[in-house]
Amino acid sequence: MKYGAMNFPIKPVLDELKKISELGFDYFELTMDPPCAHHATVLEVENEIILALERYSMQVVCHLPTFVYTADLTPGIRQASLKEVVDSLETAARIGAKKAVLHPSFISGLGPFVIQTAKGYAFESLCAIIKKADHLGMELCFENMYPQYLSFFDPSHFAQVFTEFANLKMTLDTGHANIDDPGKKRLYEFIQRFPDRIGHVHVSDNSGKGDDHFKVGKGNINFKKFIKLLKQAGYDDTITLEIFSQDTEDLVNSRDKIKSWVK
C-alpha cells in the first residue's frame, strides 16, 4: 500500500506539500479547491510543485473540485462547473498526476423535485469528464457519497456506470459509506461487489451521523474488518488518510494503525 494525506486548500499548496512530506507520507493528494488550490492558482506555481515532488520523492493524486454543480438545472452554472472540472483535470496532468478523484454531482436547488432531469444532467457531465480523463491518460476514481447526495451512495448505484465505462474506477470512502447505514454493511458490500473496480481509498472515521473525518478509532467503523476484506479483494494501492484534525498526531497515528492492520 501507499499512504497519502490531503492539503487544506485555504493554505498555500507548497507549504502543505512540505508538511505532508515531513510527516512521512508516500504521496500528496491535492484537493483542487479555492482559494489556494484552484487550478489557476496551481498553474502559477506549477514548476515549483513539480520540483518539490521530485525533491521529496513523492507522487501526487488530484482530487477534482468539490464545490461545483455539474447537475445544476441552470445551464450556465452547469457548464461553468463542468469547465472547472475539465480545467482541473488538465492541470492535474501537467503536474504529473496519474489518478484523479471525482465526487458525484450534488443534486441541489430544485433538482430533488425533478430528480430524473437532474440525474440526466449529472450523467452527461460524467460522460464528458470520463472522456477528458481517458484523453489525458488519467485514471478517474468516482467516489461514493452518502444519502444526502441522493445518488451514488449505495453499491447498486454504481452498477450501471461500471457497466457503461470499462475504465472507470472508484474511490472507496470509508466515512461516506458509514453515514446513515444502520446495518453497517454498505462499506463491506462495496468491496464484495466491486473488488476489481476500487482504484483509490479514503480513510476517516465517524459515528454514522455525519462526515466528521475523525481519526481512526474515534468513530464506530470496524477498520480491521475493512482492511481484511480489502486485502482479500487484492487491493494494494493508494490510501489517503482524510483526518481533518488540528493535531497532526491524529493523522500520523491513524496512518500507522492502518499500516499495522495491513501487515
Protein Blocks (a to p, Z undefined) as FASTA:
>chain_A
ZZdddddfkbcfklmmmmmmmnopabdcdddbdfklgfklmmmmmmmmmmmmmmnopacd
ddddfbbcfkbfblklmmmmmmmmmmmmmmmmmnopabdcddddddehjlmmmmmlmmmm
mmmmmmmmmmmmmmnopacddddddfklopakbfklmmmmmmmmmkbccdddfklmmgop
lnopmmmmmmmmmmmlcgbdcddddehlacnkpaehjamcdfklmmmmmmmnopacdddd
dddcfblklmmmmmmmmmmmmZZ
